[in-house]
Amino acid sequence: MTRHGKNCTAGANSHLPREKEGQPCQNPVVTPNGYLYERQAILEYILHQKTEIAKKMKAYEKQKQAQKSNSQLESKSEERERVERFKTRENSIVSKPINPFTSGQSKGGEKGRTDSSSAESSMAASASTSSQSLPSFWVPSLTPEAKPTLLKKPSKAVLCPMSGRPIKMNELITVHFTPLDTSLDRVALLTRQDRYVCAVTRDVLANSVPCAVLRPSGTVVTQECVEKLIKKDMIDPVTGDKLSDRDIIPLQRGGTGFAASGVDLRAKEARPVMQV
């Protein structure tokens, strides 16, 4: 059985309740998908994820408000540009006769002065702009072609760290393991390798033994017991409640260092293999 600490994936590596290496956890719970966790660890994880989702939602709303204000500013600037173009066209209309002997010269001189002054002002503006915000070509986000990264609307659902499916506090099921020797306390269990058994058949539980949790009572039994005994009557042997297929939750098992650990492993990608 693999090692796991206080984190939320503590019980997911093995279906025996161990909070730390060699120490049984106090309050094991299981998700509807069969992943085993320590109650305190998974509740802390859920609360932390809700806080992170609230922060992401706040940042998204701030970005949305900024985009709305930017669009309003752009529409106002476009309206001002249209007004300025209209005023320019109106002022260009000649309302009195032009003296052909003086207007051309004065117009040419004014035009030359205007062009030179506009060129100087544009050069000064470009120099000040380039000195203030010089793009760093080695940083992708500061290149001239870079666009601001837009945040996507975060999902409000908290996902299970192992299965990636939505998880809720009220869906967690308290698990009751049957100890091999009821006279041993929590400290005495540290020296025992075989600690828990099936509640019906008294078979020793291990990571290599497929197990299941009965939802009404939270009792842990072996999958062999489910197939041979419980499914005949579909009644919880502890509480006597009627069971359905949904009430039998197979526990997920983690891989070990052995090739025949009983975990179904499948390759996701097919790649060429070098032959000698």
matplotlib code that plots the C-alpha trace (Angstrom):
import matplotlib.pyplot as plt

x = [0.0, 1.4, 2.2, -0.1, -0.1, -2.6, -3.5, -6.9, -5.7, -4.8, -7.3, -7.4, -4.1, -5.4, -8.8, -7.5, -7.9, -4.4, -3.9, -0.1, 2.4, 1.5, -1.3, -5.0, -7.1, -9.9, -12.8, -12.7, -15.3, -16.0, -17.3, -20.1, -17.3, -15.5, -12.6, -11.6, -10.5, -9.9, -12.9, -10.9, -8.6, -11.3, -13.4, -10.4, -9.8, -13.5, -13.4, -10.0, -11.4, -14.5, -12.3, -10.2, -13.4, -14.7, -11.3, -11.4, -15.1, -14.2, -11.3, -13.6, -16.2, -13.5, -12.3, -15.9, -16.5, -13.2, -14.2, -17.6, -16.0, -13.4, -16.2, -18.0, -14.8, -14.2, -17.8, -17.4, -14.0, -15.5, -18.4, -15.9, -13.9, -17.0, -17.8, -14.3, -14.3, -17.7, -16.3, -13.2, -15.3, -17.5, -14.5, -13.0, -16.0, -15.0, -17.5, -15.7, -13.6, -9.9, -7.2, -5.3, -2.1, -1.7, -3.7, -1.5, 1.8, 0.4, -1.2, 2.0, 4.0, 1.5, 1.4, 5.2, 5.3, 2.4, 4.1, 7.4, 5.8, 3.7, 6.7, 8.7, 5.8, 5.2, 8.9, 9.0, 5.9, 7.2, 10.5, 8.8, 6.4, 9.2, 11.3, 8.4, 7.2, 10.0, 8.7, 10.9, 11.1, 12.3, 9.1, 6.1, 3.5, 5.5, 6.0, 4.3, 2.1, 1.0, -2.6, -3.9, -4.9, -8.6, -9.9, -12.6, -15.7, -14.8, -17.0, -18.7, -18.5, -15.7, -14.1, -12.8, -9.0, -8.9, -11.8, -12.3, -16.0, -18.1, -18.0, -20.2, -20.0, -23.4, -22.5, -19.7, -20.5, -18.9, -17.1, -17.0, -14.1, -14.4, -11.2, -9.7, -9.3, -11.8, -9.7, -6.9, -6.9, -5.7, -2.1, -1.9, -3.0, 0.3, 2.1, -0.4, -0.2, -3.7, -6.0, -9.4, -11.7, -14.9, -18.0, -19.7, -17.2, -14.3, -11.8, -8.8, -8.8, -5.8, -5.1, -5.1, -8.6, -11.5, -13.9, -17.1, -19.0, -22.7, -24.3, -27.0, -24.5, -21.1, -19.9, -17.0, -17.3, -15.3, -16.5, -16.7, -19.2, -21.2, -21.4, -22.1, -24.2, -25.5, -26.8, -29.0, -31.3, -30.1, -30.3, -27.8, -26.5, -25.9, -29.0, -31.4, -32.2, -33.1, -30.3, -30.1, -27.2, -26.5, -26.0, -23.1, -20.0, -16.8, -13.7, -11.1, -7.6, -4.3, -1.4, 1.5, 5.0, 3.9, 2.9, 0.0, -1.5, -5.0, -5.4, -6.6, -3.9, -4.4, -2.1, -3.6, -1.1, 0.5, 4.1, 6.8, 9.2, 12.9, 13.8, 17.3]
y = [0.0, 3.4, 6.2, 9.2, 12.1, 14.7, 15.8, 15.3, 12.3, 10.4, 7.6, 7.5, 5.5, 2.6, 1.5, 0.8, 3.9, 5.2, 8.9, 8.7, 6.0, 3.1, 5.1, 4.4, 7.5, 8.5, 9.4, 7.8, 8.8, 7.7, 9.5, 8.1, 7.2, 5.0, 7.3, 7.1, 10.2, 11.4, 13.5, 16.5, 16.5, 16.4, 19.0, 21.4, 20.7, 21.6, 24.8, 25.8, 25.1, 27.2, 30.1, 29.8, 29.7, 32.9, 34.6, 33.5, 34.6, 38.1, 38.5, 37.4, 40.0, 42.7, 41.8, 41.8, 45.3, 46.5, 45.2, 47.0, 50.3, 50.0, 49.4, 52.5, 54.5, 53.3, 54.2, 57.7, 58.2, 57.1, 59.6, 62.4, 61.5, 61.7, 65.1, 66.3, 65.1, 66.9, 70.2, 69.9, 69.5, 72.4, 74.7, 73.8, 75.4, 78.9, 81.6, 84.7, 85.2, 84.3, 86.7, 84.7, 86.8, 86.4, 83.4, 80.9, 82.2, 82.5, 79.1, 77.5, 79.1, 78.1, 74.6, 74.3, 75.5, 73.2, 70.1, 70.8, 71.4, 68.3, 66.1, 67.4, 66.8, 63.2, 62.4, 63.6, 61.7, 58.5, 58.9, 59.4, 56.5, 54.1, 55.1, 54.6, 51.2, 49.3, 45.8, 42.9, 40.5, 37.7, 37.8, 36.4, 38.6, 41.9, 41.3, 43.8, 41.0, 39.8, 40.2, 40.4, 37.0, 36.8, 34.9, 32.3, 32.1, 29.6, 26.7, 26.9, 23.1, 21.7, 18.7, 15.6, 15.6, 12.0, 11.5, 15.1, 14.9, 17.3, 16.5, 17.8, 17.6, 16.1, 13.3, 12.0, 8.6, 7.7, 4.4, 1.9, -0.7, -3.8, -4.4, -7.8, -7.6, -5.4, -5.4, -3.5, 0.3, 2.8, 2.7, -1.1, -1.3, 0.3, -3.0, -5.1, -5.7, -7.2, -4.8, -4.9, -7.7, -8.1, -7.4, -10.6, -13.2, -12.0, -12.2, -10.0, -6.8, -5.6, -3.4, -6.4, -7.5, -5.8, -4.2, -2.3, 0.0, -0.4, 3.0, 2.6, 1.4, 2.4, -1.1, -2.4, -5.9, -7.8, -7.8, -11.6, -11.2, -8.8, -11.2, -14.4, -13.3, -9.8, -9.6, -12.6, -10.7, -7.1, -6.4, -4.7, -7.3, -4.7, -2.5, -4.8, -2.0, -2.8, -2.2, -1.1, -1.2, 2.4, 1.6, -0.7, 1.5, -0.3, 1.1, 2.4, 0.9, 2.5, 0.9, -0.8, -1.7, -5.2, -5.9, -8.1, -5.5, -6.1, -2.6, -2.3, -0.2, 0.8, 2.7, 5.9, 6.4, 3.9, 4.8, 3.0, 0.9, 0.6, -3.0, -4.4]
z = [0.0, -1.0, 1.3, 1.7, 4.1, 5.3, 1.8, 0.2, -1.9, 1.2, 1.0, -2.7, -3.0, -1.0, 0.2, 3.7, 6.0, 6.7, 7.5, 7.6, 7.0, 9.3, 11.1, 10.5, 9.8, 12.2, 9.9, 6.5, 3.9, 0.4, -2.6, -4.8, -7.3, -4.8, -3.8, -0.1, 1.8, 5.3, 6.2, 7.5, 4.5, 1.9, 3.7, 3.8, 0.1, -0.7, 1.3, -0.3, -3.8, -3.1, -1.9, -5.1, -7.3, -5.6, -6.3, -10.0, -10.3, -8.8, -11.3, -14.1, -13.1, -12.9, -16.4, -17.7, -16.2, -17.7, -21.1, -20.8, -19.9, -22.7, -25.2, -24.0, -24.3, -27.8, -28.8, -27.3, -29.1, -32.4, -31.9, -31.2, -34.3, -36.4, -34.9, -35.5, -39.1, -39.6, -38.2, -40.4, -43.5, -42.5, -41.9, -45.3, -47.1, -48.6, -47.9, -49.3, -52.5, -52.5, -53.7, -56.3, -55.8, -52.0, -50.8, -52.6, -51.1, -47.6, -47.9, -49.0, -46.2, -43.6, -45.1, -44.9, -41.3, -40.3, -41.9, -40.2, -36.8, -37.1, -38.1, -35.2, -32.7, -34.1, -33.8, -30.2, -29.3, -30.9, -29.1, -25.7, -26.3, -27.2, -24.2, -21.8, -23.1, -24.8, -25.6, -24.4, -27.3, -25.0, -22.9, -24.8, -23.0, -23.9, -27.6, -30.0, -31.3, -27.8, -26.8, -23.3, -21.9, -21.3, -18.3, -18.9, -16.7, -13.9, -13.1, -9.6, -9.1, -6.9, -8.7, -7.0, -7.1, -8.3, -10.6, -11.8, -11.3, -9.2, -5.5, -2.7, 1.1, 1.5, -0.9, 1.2, 2.9, 6.3, 6.0, 8.9, 8.7, 10.8, 12.8, 12.9, 16.7, 18.5, 21.7, 20.1, 20.3, 17.7, 18.9, 19.1, 15.4, 14.4, 14.9, 13.0, 9.2, 9.0, 10.6, 9.0, 7.8, 5.8, 8.0, 6.7, 5.7, 8.1, 5.2, 5.7, 3.7, 1.7, -1.3, -3.6, -2.4, -4.3, -1.8, -1.7, 0.6, 1.4, 1.3, 4.1, 6.8, 5.4, 6.0, 4.0, 2.5, -0.2, -3.8, -3.6, -0.7, -2.8, -5.7, -3.8, -0.9, -0.9, -4.5, -3.8, -1.5, -2.0, 1.7, 3.9, 6.3, 9.1, 9.0, 7.1, 4.6, 1.0, -1.4, -5.0, -7.4, -6.6, -2.9, -3.6, -4.2, -5.4, -3.7, -6.1, -5.6, -6.2, -8.0, -6.1, -7.0, -8.2, -11.8, -10.7, -8.3, -9.8, -11.2, -14.8, -16.7, -20.3, -22.6, -23.9, -26.7, -29.2, -30.0, -32.0, -30.0, -30.8, -31.8, -31.2]

ax = plt.figure().add_subplot(projection="3d")
ax.plot(x, y, z, "-o")
ax.set_aspect("equal")
plt.show()
